[in-house]
Amino acid sequence: MVRTQIQLDEKQLQALRQSSSETGRSIADLVRESVELYLSSRKRPSREEQIQRALAASGKFASGTTDTSARHDRYLSEAFGE
């Protein structure tokens, strides 16, 4: 682990102290968990994973039309009211 220094306002520190007291976990542990949750919520799938997801979804749904590939512009225009 790497030691670092952060600055918190009084309200944040008080909330962390309270949570630390209630859970028996250190403030540092709570901060590490918070950072991990933040970073994982912002994680975006790789380009390869995006491609694999798109390929997996391809063909799984039916529109009821047989000429979608030829008239997609018209259908999009109608769908968006243009």
HTML snippet that shows the backbone in 3Dmol.js (N, CA, C, O; Angstrom):
<script src="https://3Dmol.org/build/3Dmol-min.js"></script>
<div id="view" style="width:600px;height:400px;position:relative"></div>
<script>
const pdb = `
ATOM      1  N   MET A   1       0.840  -1.191   0.000  1.00  0.00           N
ATOM      2  CA  MET A   1       0.000   0.000   0.000  1.00  0.00           C
ATOM      3  C   MET A   1       0.879   1.246   0.000  1.00  0.00           C
ATOM      4  O   MET A   1       2.023   1.232   0.454  1.00  0.00           O
ATOM      5  N   VAL A   2       0.316   2.290  -0.511  1.00  0.00           N
ATOM      6  CA  VAL A   2       1.020   3.563  -0.589  1.00  0.00           C
ATOM      7  C   VAL A   2       0.345   4.532   0.367  1.00  0.00           C
ATOM      8  O   VAL A   2      -0.878   4.673   0.376  1.00  0.00           O
ATOM      9  N   ARG A   3       1.162   5.192   1.170  1.00  0.00           N
ATOM     10  CA  ARG A   3       0.618   6.185   2.099  1.00  0.00           C
ATOM     11  C   ARG A   3       0.341   7.470   1.349  1.00  0.00           C
ATOM     12  O   ARG A   3       1.156   7.916   0.542  1.00  0.00           O
ATOM     13  N   THR A   4      -0.815   8.065   1.619  1.00  0.00           N
ATOM     14  CA  THR A   4      -1.161   9.334   0.999  1.00  0.00           C
ATOM     15  C   THR A   4      -1.876  10.201   2.024  1.00  0.00           C
ATOM     16  O   THR A   4      -2.300   9.722   3.076  1.00  0.00           O
ATOM     17  N   GLN A   5      -1.999  11.445   1.713  1.00  0.00           N
ATOM     18  CA  GLN A   5      -2.651  12.373   2.629  1.00  0.00           C
ATOM     19  C   GLN A   5      -3.816  13.044   1.909  1.00  0.00           C
ATOM     20  O   GLN A   5      -3.687  13.470   0.761  1.00  0.00           O
ATOM     21  N   ILE A   6      -4.948  13.132   2.593  1.00  0.00           N
ATOM     22  CA  ILE A   6      -6.117  13.802   2.024  1.00  0.00           C
ATOM     23  C   ILE A   6      -6.640  14.812   3.036  1.00  0.00           C
ATOM     24  O   ILE A   6      -6.324  14.752   4.224  1.00  0.00           O
ATOM     25  N   GLN A   7      -7.434  15.724   2.544  1.00  0.00           N
ATOM     26  CA  GLN A   7      -8.059  16.704   3.430  1.00  0.00           C
ATOM     27  C   GLN A   7      -9.565  16.519   3.355  1.00  0.00           C
ATOM     28  O   GLN A   7     -10.146  16.421   2.274  1.00  0.00           O
ATOM     29  N   LEU A   8     -10.182  16.472   4.531  1.00  0.00           N
ATOM     30  CA  LEU A   8     -11.624  16.329   4.645  1.00  0.00           C
ATOM     31  C   LEU A   8     -12.174  17.517   5.400  1.00  0.00           C
ATOM     32  O   LEU A   8     -11.472  18.129   6.206  1.00  0.00           O
ATOM     33  N   ASP A   9     -13.432  17.847   5.141  1.00  0.00           N
ATOM     34  CA  ASP A   9     -14.020  18.888   5.979  1.00  0.00           C
ATOM     35  C   ASP A   9     -14.486  18.239   7.293  1.00  0.00           C
ATOM     36  O   ASP A   9     -14.524  17.014   7.406  1.00  0.00           O
ATOM     37  N   GLU A  10     -14.830  19.052   8.256  1.00  0.00           N
ATOM     38  CA  GLU A  10     -15.183  18.547   9.597  1.00  0.00           C
ATOM     39  C   GLU A  10     -16.350  17.568   9.559  1.00  0.00           C
ATOM     40  O   GLU A  10     -16.350  16.565  10.272  1.00  0.00           O
ATOM     41  N   LYS A  11     -17.329  17.859   8.738  1.00  0.00           N
ATOM     42  CA  LYS A  11     -18.514  17.011   8.640  1.00  0.00           C
ATOM     43  C   LYS A  11     -18.156  15.621   8.106  1.00  0.00           C
ATOM     44  O   LYS A  11     -18.648  14.610   8.608  1.00  0.00           O
ATOM     45  N   GLN A  12     -17.295  15.580   7.083  1.00  0.00           N
ATOM     46  CA  GLN A  12     -16.865  14.304   6.519  1.00  0.00           C
ATOM     47  C   GLN A  12     -16.082  13.483   7.543  1.00  0.00           C
ATOM     48  O   GLN A  12     -16.310  12.283   7.695  1.00  0.00           O
ATOM     49  N   LEU A  13     -15.164  14.138   8.237  1.00  0.00           N
ATOM     50  CA  LEU A  13     -14.358  13.444   9.227  1.00  0.00           C
ATOM     51  C   LEU A  13     -15.222  12.924  10.368  1.00  0.00           C
ATOM     52  O   LEU A  13     -15.021  11.802  10.833  1.00  0.00           O
ATOM     53  N   GLN A  14     -16.170  13.716  10.819  1.00  0.00           N
ATOM     54  CA  GLN A  14     -17.059  13.283  11.893  1.00  0.00           C
ATOM     55  C   GLN A  14     -17.879  12.065  11.461  1.00  0.00           C
ATOM     56  O   GLN A  14     -18.056  11.126  12.236  1.00  0.00           O
ATOM     57  N   ALA A  15     -18.377  12.084  10.226  1.00  0.00           N
ATOM     58  CA  ALA A  15     -19.153  10.953   9.721  1.00  0.00           C
ATOM     59  C   ALA A  15     -18.280   9.699   9.624  1.00  0.00           C
ATOM     60  O   ALA A  15     -18.730   8.602   9.954  1.00  0.00           O
ATOM     61  N   LEU A  16     -17.044   9.860   9.178  1.00  0.00           N
ATOM     62  CA  LEU A  16     -16.133   8.722   9.107  1.00  0.00           C
ATOM     63  C   LEU A  16     -15.808   8.182  10.499  1.00  0.00           C
ATOM     64  O   LEU A  16     -15.768   6.967  10.698  1.00  0.00           O
ATOM     65  N   ARG A  17     -15.579   9.066  11.451  1.00  0.00           N
ATOM     66  CA  ARG A  17     -15.309   8.625  12.826  1.00  0.00           C
ATOM     67  C   ARG A  17     -16.493   7.848  13.397  1.00  0.00           C
ATOM     68  O   ARG A  17     -16.319   6.829  14.064  1.00  0.00           O
ATOM     69  N   GLN A  18     -17.689   8.343  13.125  1.00  0.00           N
ATOM     70  CA  GLN A  18     -18.903   7.681  13.604  1.00  0.00           C
ATOM     71  C   GLN A  18     -19.025   6.287  12.983  1.00  0.00           C
ATOM     72  O   GLN A  18     -19.288   5.305  13.678  1.00  0.00           O
ATOM     73  N   SER A  19     -18.834   6.220  11.686  1.00  0.00           N
ATOM     74  CA  SER A  19     -18.917   4.940  10.987  1.00  0.00           C
ATOM     75  C   SER A  19     -17.830   3.981  11.463  1.00  0.00           C
ATOM     76  O   SER A  19     -18.076   2.785  11.619  1.00  0.00           O
ATOM     77  N   SER A  20     -16.642   4.502  11.691  1.00  0.00           N
ATOM     78  CA  SER A  20     -15.537   3.700  12.195  1.00  0.00           C
ATOM     79  C   SER A  20     -15.873   3.116  13.563  1.00  0.00           C
ATOM     80  O   SER A  20     -15.621   1.941  13.829  1.00  0.00           O
ATOM     81  N   SER A  21     -16.435   3.941  14.412  1.00  0.00           N
ATOM     82  CA  SER A  21     -16.818   3.503  15.755  1.00  0.00           C
ATOM     83  C   SER A  21     -17.907   2.434  15.701  1.00  0.00           C
ATOM     84  O   SER A  21     -17.862   1.453  16.443  1.00  0.00           O
ATOM     85  N   GLU A  22     -18.889   2.632  14.811  1.00  0.00           N
ATOM     86  CA  GLU A  22     -20.009   1.694  14.708  1.00  0.00           C
ATOM     87  C   GLU A  22     -19.605   0.352  14.109  1.00  0.00           C
ATOM     88  O   GLU A  22     -20.143  -0.687  14.489  1.00  0.00           O
ATOM     89  N   THR A  23     -18.657   0.373  13.173  1.00  0.00           N
ATOM     90  CA  THR A  23     -18.300  -0.855  12.463  1.00  0.00           C
ATOM     91  C   THR A  23     -17.039  -1.526  12.986  1.00  0.00           C
ATOM     92  O   THR A  23     -16.779  -2.692  12.689  1.00  0.00           O
ATOM     93  N   GLY A  24     -16.256  -0.785  13.766  1.00  0.00           N
ATOM     94  CA  GLY A  24     -15.004  -1.344  14.250  1.00  0.00           C
ATOM     95  C   GLY A  24     -13.917  -1.364  13.191  1.00  0.00           C
ATOM     96  O   GLY A  24     -12.899  -2.037  13.355  1.00  0.00           O
ATOM     97  N   ARG A  25     -14.123  -0.638  12.116  1.00  0.00           N
ATOM     98  CA  ARG A  25     -13.140  -0.566  11.040  1.00  0.00           C
ATOM     99  C   ARG A  25     -12.396   0.767  11.121  1.00  0.00           C
ATOM    100  O   ARG A  25     -12.921   1.759  11.627  1.00  0.00           O
ATOM    101  N   SER A  26     -11.182   0.766  10.620  1.00  0.00           N
ATOM    102  CA  SER A  26     -10.400   2.003  10.650  1.00  0.00           C
ATOM    103  C   SER A  26     -10.935   2.993   9.626  1.00  0.00           C
ATOM    104  O   SER A  26     -11.590   2.622   8.651  1.00  0.00           O
ATOM    105  N   ILE A  27     -10.638   4.259   9.877  1.00  0.00           N
ATOM    106  CA  ILE A  27     -11.015   5.299   8.919  1.00  0.00           C
ATOM    107  C   ILE A  27     -10.322   5.040   7.587  1.00  0.00           C
ATOM    108  O   ILE A  27     -10.929   5.203   6.529  1.00  0.00           O
ATOM    109  N   ALA A  28      -9.061   4.639   7.632  1.00  0.00           N
ATOM    110  CA  ALA A  28      -8.327   4.352   6.398  1.00  0.00           C
ATOM    111  C   ALA A  28      -9.021   3.248   5.602  1.00  0.00           C
ATOM    112  O   ALA A  28      -9.116   3.335   4.378  1.00  0.00           O
ATOM    113  N   ASP A  29      -9.504   2.217   6.284  1.00  0.00           N
ATOM    114  CA  ASP A  29     -10.195   1.124   5.603  1.00  0.00           C
ATOM    115  C   ASP A  29     -11.489   1.618   4.963  1.00  0.00           C
ATOM    116  O   ASP A  29     -11.817   1.227   3.843  1.00  0.00           O
ATOM    117  N   LEU A  30     -12.215   2.463   5.659  1.00  0.00           N
ATOM    118  CA  LEU A  30     -13.454   3.020   5.113  1.00  0.00           C
ATOM    119  C   LEU A  30     -13.173   3.904   3.892  1.00  0.00           C
ATOM    120  O   LEU A  30     -13.921   3.875   2.915  1.00  0.00           O
ATOM    121  N   VAL A  31     -12.105   4.677   3.954  1.00  0.00           N
ATOM    122  CA  VAL A  31     -11.735   5.534   2.826  1.00  0.00           C
ATOM    123  C   VAL A  31     -11.328   4.669   1.635  1.00  0.00           C
ATOM    124  O   VAL A  31     -11.736   4.950   0.508  1.00  0.00           O
ATOM    125  N   ARG A  32     -10.530   3.620   1.863  1.00  0.00           N
ATOM    126  CA  ARG A  32     -10.139   2.721   0.769  1.00  0.00           C
ATOM    127  C   ARG A  32     -11.366   2.090   0.117  1.00  0.00           C
ATOM    128  O   ARG A  32     -11.455   2.018  -1.109  1.00  0.00           O
ATOM    129  N   GLU A  33     -12.315   1.631   0.941  1.00  0.00           N
ATOM    130  CA  GLU A  33     -13.533   1.040   0.395  1.00  0.00           C
ATOM    131  C   GLU A  33     -14.315   2.064  -0.429  1.00  0.00           C
ATOM    132  O   GLU A  33     -14.833   1.740  -1.498  1.00  0.00           O
ATOM    133  N   SER A  34     -14.398   3.287   0.063  1.00  0.00           N
ATOM    134  CA  SER A  34     -15.117   4.339  -0.655  1.00  0.00           C
ATOM    135  C   SER A  34     -14.464   4.641  -1.993  1.00  0.00           C
ATOM    136  O   SER A  34     -15.155   4.811  -2.997  1.00  0.00           O
ATOM    137  N   VAL A  35     -13.152   4.707  -2.015  1.00  0.00           N
ATOM    138  CA  VAL A  35     -12.432   4.966  -3.261  1.00  0.00           C
ATOM    139  C   VAL A  35     -12.666   3.821  -4.238  1.00  0.00           C
ATOM    140  O   VAL A  35     -12.892   4.059  -5.424  1.00  0.00           O
ATOM    141  N   GLU A  36     -12.614   2.582  -3.755  1.00  0.00           N
ATOM    142  CA  GLU A  36     -12.838   1.423  -4.618  1.00  0.00           C
ATOM    143  C   GLU A  36     -14.243   1.433  -5.207  1.00  0.00           C
ATOM    144  O   GLU A  36     -14.418   1.146  -6.391  1.00  0.00           O
ATOM    145  N   LEU A  37     -15.239   1.758  -4.400  1.00  0.00           N
ATOM    146  CA  LEU A  37     -16.615   1.841  -4.893  1.00  0.00           C
ATOM    147  C   LEU A  37     -16.751   2.924  -5.948  1.00  0.00           C
ATOM    148  O   LEU A  37     -17.411   2.721  -6.967  1.00  0.00           O
ATOM    149  N   TYR A  38     -16.139   4.059  -5.714  1.00  0.00           N
ATOM    150  CA  TYR A  38     -16.176   5.158  -6.682  1.00  0.00           C
ATOM    151  C   TYR A  38     -15.527   4.739  -7.998  1.00  0.00           C
ATOM    152  O   TYR A  38     -16.094   4.953  -9.069  1.00  0.00           O
ATOM    153  N   LEU A  39     -14.348   4.147  -7.917  1.00  0.00           N
ATOM    154  CA  LEU A  39     -13.630   3.760  -9.129  1.00  0.00           C
ATOM    155  C   LEU A  39     -14.366   2.664  -9.889  1.00  0.00           C
ATOM    156  O   LEU A  39     -14.414   2.702 -11.118  1.00  0.00           O
ATOM    157  N   SER A  40     -14.931   1.702  -9.197  1.00  0.00           N
ATOM    158  CA  SER A  40     -15.641   0.627  -9.882  1.00  0.00           C
ATOM    159  C   SER A  40     -16.931   1.126 -10.526  1.00  0.00           C
ATOM    160  O   SER A  40     -17.376   0.568 -11.529  1.00  0.00           O
ATOM    161  N   SER A  41     -17.536   2.170  -9.961  1.00  0.00           N
ATOM    162  CA  SER A  41     -18.760   2.709 -10.557  1.00  0.00           C
ATOM    163  C   SER A  41     -18.467   3.472 -11.842  1.00  0.00           C
ATOM    164  O   SER A  41     -19.364   3.662 -12.664  1.00  0.00           O
ATOM    165  N   ARG A  42     -17.238   3.908 -12.025  1.00  0.00           N
ATOM    166  CA  ARG A  42     -16.852   4.671 -13.217  1.00  0.00           C
ATOM    167  C   ARG A  42     -16.172   3.797 -14.265  1.00  0.00           C
ATOM    168  O   ARG A  42     -15.836   4.263 -15.354  1.00  0.00           O
ATOM    169  N   LYS A  43     -15.975   2.537 -13.928  1.00  0.00           N
ATOM    170  CA  LYS A  43     -15.282   1.633 -14.844  1.00  0.00           C
ATOM    171  C   LYS A  43     -16.123   1.389 -16.089  1.00  0.00           C
ATOM    172  O   LYS A  43     -17.304   1.050 -16.001  1.00  0.00           O
ATOM    173  N   ARG A  44     -15.511   1.564 -17.224  1.00  0.00           N
ATOM    174  CA  ARG A  44     -16.181   1.363 -18.493  1.00  0.00           C
ATOM    175  C   ARG A  44     -15.636   0.071 -19.124  1.00  0.00           C
ATOM    176  O   ARG A  44     -14.454  -0.244 -18.990  1.00  0.00           O
ATOM    177  N   PRO A  45     -16.504  -0.658 -19.804  1.00  0.00           N
ATOM    178  CA  PRO A  45     -16.016  -1.871 -20.459  1.00  0.00           C
ATOM    179  C   PRO A  45     -15.020  -1.529 -21.567  1.00  0.00           C
ATOM    180  O   PRO A  45     -15.113  -0.477 -22.200  1.00  0.00           O
ATOM    181  N   SER A  46     -14.078  -2.424 -21.787  1.00  0.00           N
ATOM    182  CA  SER A  46     -13.089  -2.218 -22.850  1.00  0.00           C
ATOM    183  C   SER A  46     -13.790  -2.249 -24.204  1.00  0.00           C
ATOM    184  O   SER A  46     -14.927  -2.706 -24.325  1.00  0.00           O
ATOM    185  N   ARG A  47     -13.097  -1.762 -25.199  1.00  0.00           N
ATOM    186  CA  ARG A  47     -13.652  -1.759 -26.568  1.00  0.00           C
ATOM    187  C   ARG A  47     -14.008  -3.184 -26.982  1.00  0.00           C
ATOM    188  O   ARG A  47     -15.066  -3.422 -27.565  1.00  0.00           O
ATOM    189  N   GLU A  48     -13.123  -4.124 -26.679  1.00  0.00           N
ATOM    190  CA  GLU A  48     -13.368  -5.526 -27.018  1.00  0.00           C
ATOM    191  C   GLU A  48     -14.622  -6.057 -26.324  1.00  0.00           C
ATOM    192  O   GLU A  48     -15.420  -6.767 -26.937  1.00  0.00           O
ATOM    193  N   GLU A  49     -14.796  -5.713 -25.045  1.00  0.00           N
ATOM    194  CA  GLU A  49     -15.985  -6.152 -24.316  1.00  0.00           C
ATOM    195  C   GLU A  49     -17.253  -5.517 -24.900  1.00  0.00           C
ATOM    196  O   GLU A  49     -18.291  -6.173 -24.980  1.00  0.00           O
ATOM    197  N   GLN A  50     -17.176  -4.264 -25.301  1.00  0.00           N
ATOM    198  CA  GLN A  50     -18.322  -3.608 -25.923  1.00  0.00           C
ATOM    199  C   GLN A  50     -18.708  -4.318 -27.225  1.00  0.00           C
ATOM    200  O   GLN A  50     -19.890  -4.518 -27.507  1.00  0.00           O
ATOM    201  N   ILE A  51     -17.710  -4.690 -28.003  1.00  0.00           N
ATOM    202  CA  ILE A  51     -17.966  -5.399 -29.261  1.00  0.00           C
ATOM    203  C   ILE A  51     -18.605  -6.747 -28.979  1.00  0.00           C
ATOM    204  O   ILE A  51     -19.568  -7.134 -29.642  1.00  0.00           O
ATOM    205  N   GLN A  52     -18.073  -7.462 -27.999  1.00  0.00           N
ATOM    206  CA  GLN A  52     -18.629  -8.779 -27.663  1.00  0.00           C
ATOM    207  C   GLN A  52     -20.076  -8.666 -27.177  1.00  0.00           C
ATOM    208  O   GLN A  52     -20.910  -9.503 -27.520  1.00  0.00           O
ATOM    209  N   ARG A  53     -20.374  -7.649 -26.390  1.00  0.00           N
ATOM    210  CA  ARG A  53     -21.757  -7.440 -25.927  1.00  0.00           C
ATOM    211  C   ARG A  53     -22.691  -7.150 -27.095  1.00  0.00           C
ATOM    212  O   ARG A  53     -23.804  -7.672 -27.154  1.00  0.00           O
ATOM    213  N   ALA A  54     -22.230  -6.315 -28.023  1.00  0.00           N
ATOM    214  CA  ALA A  54     -23.054  -5.983 -29.190  1.00  0.00           C
ATOM    215  C   ALA A  54     -23.303  -7.215 -30.047  1.00  0.00           C
ATOM    216  O   ALA A  54     -24.419  -7.429 -30.521  1.00  0.00           O
ATOM    217  N   LEU A  55     -22.272  -8.024 -30.247  1.00  0.00           N
ATOM    218  CA  LEU A  55     -22.433  -9.239 -31.040  1.00  0.00           C
ATOM    219  C   LEU A  55     -23.369 -10.227 -30.351  1.00  0.00           C
ATOM    220  O   LEU A  55     -24.155 -10.907 -31.012  1.00  0.00           O
ATOM    221  N   ALA A  56     -23.287 -10.306 -29.035  1.00  0.00           N
ATOM    222  CA  ALA A  56     -24.158 -11.219 -28.285  1.00  0.00           C
ATOM    223  C   ALA A  56     -25.614 -10.794 -28.381  1.00  0.00           C
ATOM    224  O   ALA A  56     -26.503 -11.645 -28.394  1.00  0.00           O
ATOM    225  N   ALA A  57     -25.875  -9.495 -28.449  1.00  0.00           N
ATOM    226  CA  ALA A  57     -27.254  -8.991 -28.524  1.00  0.00           C
ATOM    227  C   ALA A  57     -27.805  -9.027 -29.934  1.00  0.00           C
ATOM    228  O   ALA A  57     -29.019  -9.022 -30.138  1.00  0.00           O
ATOM    229  N   SER A  58     -26.911  -9.062 -30.900  1.00  0.00           N
ATOM    230  CA  SER A  58     -27.328  -9.025 -32.306  1.00  0.00           C
ATOM    231  C   SER A  58     -28.194 -10.228 -32.647  1.00  0.00           C
ATOM    232  O   SER A  58     -27.826 -11.376 -32.395  1.00  0.00           O
ATOM    233  N   GLY A  59     -29.360  -9.935 -33.230  1.00  0.00           N
ATOM    234  CA  GLY A  59     -30.259 -10.993 -33.661  1.00  0.00           C
ATOM    235  C   GLY A  59     -31.173 -11.536 -32.587  1.00  0.00           C
ATOM    236  O   GLY A  59     -31.955 -12.449 -32.854  1.00  0.00           O
ATOM    237  N   LYS A  60     -31.099 -11.004 -31.380  1.00  0.00           N
ATOM    238  CA  LYS A  60     -31.912 -11.514 -30.270  1.00  0.00           C
ATOM    239  C   LYS A  60     -33.306 -10.914 -30.217  1.00  0.00           C
ATOM    240  O   LYS A  60     -34.150 -11.381 -29.452  1.00  0.00           O
ATOM    241  N   PHE A  61     -33.559  -9.899 -31.008  1.00  0.00           N
ATOM    242  CA  PHE A  61     -34.838  -9.202 -30.954  1.00  0.00           C
ATOM    243  C   PHE A  61     -35.453  -9.156 -32.356  1.00  0.00           C
ATOM    244  O   PHE A  61     -34.740  -9.130 -33.358  1.00  0.00           O
ATOM    245  N   ALA A  62     -36.768  -9.148 -32.406  1.00  0.00           N
ATOM    246  CA  ALA A  62     -37.466  -9.094 -33.692  1.00  0.00           C
ATOM    247  C   ALA A  62     -38.316  -7.839 -33.757  1.00  0.00           C
ATOM    248  O   ALA A  62     -39.043  -7.521 -32.815  1.00  0.00           O
ATOM    249  N   SER A  63     -38.222  -7.121 -34.878  1.00  0.00           N
ATOM    250  CA  SER A  63     -38.991  -5.887 -35.045  1.00  0.00           C
ATOM    251  C   SER A  63     -40.315  -6.139 -35.745  1.00  0.00           C
ATOM    252  O   SER A  63     -41.218  -5.305 -35.691  1.00  0.00           O
ATOM    253  N   GLY A  64     -40.434  -7.278 -36.397  1.00  0.00           N
ATOM    254  CA  GLY A  64     -41.639  -7.557 -37.156  1.00  0.00           C
ATOM    255  C   GLY A  64     -41.553  -7.078 -38.594  1.00  0.00           C
ATOM    256  O   GLY A  64     -42.466  -7.327 -39.382  1.00  0.00           O
ATOM    257  N   THR A  65     -40.486  -6.405 -38.946  1.00  0.00           N
ATOM    258  CA  THR A  65     -40.300  -5.966 -40.333  1.00  0.00           C
ATOM    259  C   THR A  65     -39.194  -6.800 -40.967  1.00  0.00           C
ATOM    260  O   THR A  65     -38.316  -7.316 -40.275  1.00  0.00           O
ATOM    261  N   THR A  66     -39.245  -6.924 -42.257  1.00  0.00           N
ATOM    262  CA  THR A  66     -38.232  -7.728 -42.950  1.00  0.00           C
ATOM    263  C   THR A  66     -37.277  -6.883 -43.782  1.00  0.00           C
ATOM    264  O   THR A  66     -36.340  -7.409 -44.384  1.00  0.00           O
ATOM    265  N   ASP A  67     -37.513  -5.564 -43.816  1.00  0.00           N
ATOM    266  CA  ASP A  67     -36.675  -4.691 -44.640  1.00  0.00           C
ATOM    267  C   ASP A  67     -35.936  -3.635 -43.822  1.00  0.00           C
ATOM    268  O   ASP A  67     -35.604  -2.567 -44.336  1.00  0.00           O
ATOM    269  N   THR A  68     -35.681  -3.934 -42.558  1.00  0.00           N
ATOM    270  CA  THR A  68     -35.059  -2.951 -41.667  1.00  0.00           C
ATOM    271  C   THR A  68     -33.687  -2.503 -42.166  1.00  0.00           C
ATOM    272  O   THR A  68     -33.367  -1.315 -42.117  1.00  0.00           O
ATOM    273  N   SER A  69     -32.885  -3.437 -42.641  1.00  0.00           N
ATOM    274  CA  SER A  69     -31.537  -3.047 -43.074  1.00  0.00           C
ATOM    275  C   SER A  69     -31.575  -2.125 -44.292  1.00  0.00           C
ATOM    276  O   SER A  69     -30.693  -1.283 -44.458  1.00  0.00           O
ATOM    277  N   ALA A  70     -32.570  -2.276 -45.128  1.00  0.00           N
ATOM    278  CA  ALA A  70     -32.661  -1.441 -46.329  1.00  0.00           C
ATOM    279  C   ALA A  70     -33.329  -0.098 -46.053  1.00  0.00           C
ATOM    280  O   ALA A  70     -33.040   0.888 -46.731  1.00  0.00           O
ATOM    281  N   ARG A  71     -34.226  -0.052 -45.059  1.00  0.00           N
ATOM    282  CA  ARG A  71     -34.997   1.183 -44.827  1.00  0.00           C
ATOM    283  C   ARG A  71     -34.793   1.738 -43.413  1.00  0.00           C
ATOM    284  O   ARG A  71     -35.682   2.394 -42.870  1.00  0.00           O
ATOM    285  N   HIS A  72     -33.638   1.478 -42.827  1.00  0.00           N
ATOM    286  CA  HIS A  72     -33.382   1.905 -41.447  1.00  0.00           C
ATOM    287  C   HIS A  72     -33.519   3.403 -41.248  1.00  0.00           C
ATOM    288  O   HIS A  72     -34.022   3.835 -40.210  1.00  0.00           O
ATOM    289  N   ASP A  73     -33.088   4.207 -42.210  1.00  0.00           N
ATOM    290  CA  ASP A  73     -33.200   5.666 -42.067  1.00  0.00           C
ATOM    291  C   ASP A  73     -34.660   6.095 -41.936  1.00  0.00           C
ATOM    292  O   ASP A  73     -34.992   6.942 -41.108  1.00  0.00           O
ATOM    293  N   ARG A  74     -35.510   5.518 -42.740  1.00  0.00           N
ATOM    294  CA  ARG A  74     -36.938   5.851 -42.677  1.00  0.00           C
ATOM    295  C   ARG A  74     -37.524   5.467 -41.325  1.00  0.00           C
ATOM    296  O   ARG A  74     -38.258   6.242 -40.713  1.00  0.00           O
ATOM    297  N   TYR A  75     -37.190   4.254 -40.861  1.00  0.00           N
ATOM    298  CA  TYR A  75     -37.738   3.796 -39.585  1.00  0.00           C
ATOM    299  C   TYR A  75     -37.239   4.662 -38.412  1.00  0.00           C
ATOM    300  O   TYR A  75     -37.998   4.959 -37.489  1.00  0.00           O
ATOM    301  N   LEU A  76     -35.992   5.051 -38.457  1.00  0.00           N
ATOM    302  CA  LEU A  76     -35.461   5.921 -37.414  1.00  0.00           C
ATOM    303  C   LEU A  76     -36.141   7.285 -37.449  1.00  0.00           C
ATOM    304  O   LEU A  76     -36.488   7.834 -36.404  1.00  0.00           O
ATOM    305  N   SER A  77     -36.328   7.819 -38.620  1.00  0.00           N
ATOM    306  CA  SER A  77     -36.999   9.102 -38.768  1.00  0.00           C
ATOM    307  C   SER A  77     -38.424   9.042 -38.211  1.00  0.00           C
ATOM    308  O   SER A  77     -38.867   9.957 -37.517  1.00  0.00           O
ATOM    309  N   GLU A  78     -39.119   7.975 -38.516  1.00  0.00           N
ATOM    310  CA  GLU A  78     -40.487   7.805 -37.995  1.00  0.00           C
ATOM    311  C   GLU A  78     -40.475   7.639 -36.476  1.00  0.00           C
ATOM    312  O   GLU A  78     -41.322   8.198 -35.780  1.00  0.00           O
ATOM    313  N   ALA A  79     -39.526   6.880 -35.973  1.00  0.00           N
ATOM    314  CA  ALA A  79     -39.454   6.623 -34.533  1.00  0.00           C
ATOM    315  C   ALA A  79     -39.180   7.902 -33.742  1.00  0.00           C
ATOM    316  O   ALA A  79     -39.697   8.078 -32.638  1.00  0.00           O
ATOM    317  N   PHE A  80     -38.362   8.796 -34.312  1.00  0.00           N
ATOM    318  CA  PHE A  80     -37.996  10.017 -33.611  1.00  0.00           C
ATOM    319  C   PHE A  80     -38.844  11.208 -34.039  1.00  0.00           C
ATOM    320  O   PHE A  80     -38.572  12.342 -33.645  1.00  0.00           O
ATOM    321  N   GLY A  81     -39.863  10.954 -34.838  1.00  0.00           N
ATOM    322  CA  GLY A  81     -40.795  12.003 -35.222  1.00  0.00           C
ATOM    323  C   GLY A  81     -40.196  13.089 -36.079  1.00  0.00           C
ATOM    324  O   GLY A  81     -40.579  14.252 -35.953  1.00  0.00           O
ATOM    325  N   GLU A  82     -39.300  12.756 -36.916  1.00  0.00           N
ATOM    326  CA  GLU A  82     -38.646  13.759 -37.765  1.00  0.00           C
ATOM    327  C   GLU A  82     -39.314  13.855 -39.106  1.00  0.00           C
ATOM    328  O   GLU A  82     -38.896  14.649 -39.948  1.00  0.00           O
TER     329      GLU A  82
END
`;
const viewer = $3Dmol.createViewer("view");
viewer.addModel(pdb, "pdb");
viewer.setStyle({}, {cartoon: {color: "spectrum"}});
viewer.zoomTo();
viewer.render();
</script>
